[in-house]
Structures are given as structure tokens and as C-alpha cells.
Amino acid sequence: MVRIDKTLVPVPAILDTGRDGHSALEQIKTDYDNGIREFRFSPKIYGHKTVKDALKKAQHDKCCFCEARVAHN
């Protein structure tokens, strides 16, 4: 399994406090507290290039489940 050290990669601005990602996360938390267990994640936020690049860097450009190179898939 790929070791992931999130402290080595800065949080992308789109996910940081006060941004779209933070607002989306707060809405998911509220929905969960209200019994909603099915969530939709915005590709504009979680599919953003800066988020993908941060995950690739933190995971050494590998899938954290199967360890295949992300670029090859």
C-alpha cells in the first residue's frame, strides 16, 4: 500500500477554508447530521487540476488502492 503523508503537500486553495471546497464540506457534514447518507461531490471542486496534482504528489503518482501508476490508467 502506498504511504501517504499529507503534510508534505499543501492544501489546494480551492479546498482551503472560506473557499468552494470548504463550503461543500460543511454542507456534506450538515446533510450527514440530518440523516442524509448519499452525497454528490462537485467535479468542479474535487476534480480540479490542483486537487488532482496534490493527490498525485502525495501518493507518489500511484493509486492508493492498487498502486498502479495514475498516468497509465
N, C-alpha and C positions, 0 to 999 in steps of 0.2 A: 504494500500500500504506500502511496506517495505521502511523505511527511509534508504537512502544510504549516508554515509559520507565517501567520497573517501580520505579525509585527514587522516583517521585512518589506511589506508592500503598503504604501499609503492608501487610504480610503479614497476612491474616486470622488470627485466633487459632486457628482450627481447623486451619490448616496449619502453625502455628509449632512449633518444637522442643518435644518432650515431649507433643504432642497427638496426636489420632487421625490426622491427615494425615501427621505425621512418621513414625508407626509404619507406616502404609500404604506410604509411600515406601520405608522401609527394607526392608519385605517384598518390594516390587517389585524393588528392587536385588538382594536375595538370590536371588529367583527367576531374574532375568536372569543372574546369575553362575552359577547352576546349570543354565543352558541352556533355561529356560522363556522362550518368546517370545510368549506370548499372555497378556494381562493384563486383569483386570476392575477397573474403578475404581468405588469406592463413591459412589453418588449422595448419600449422607448427608454425605460429606466434600466431594467436588468439585462437587456440585450445591447446596451450602449457600448460602443467600442472601448471606452475607458474601463468599464467594468470587466469586459472580456479580457482585455490586456492585463488587468490586475490579477485576475484568476489564473491566466496562463503563467504569469510570472511567479505567483505564489505556489503553483502546482508544478513548476518546472516544465511547462508546456505539455503536461500529461493529464489524462482523465484521472480524477481522484478515485475512481472505482476500478477500472480495468487497466490503468497505466499505459494505455495506448497513446501515442503522440497525437495531440489535438489536431495538428496540421495535416495528419494523414487521414483523418476521418472527415 
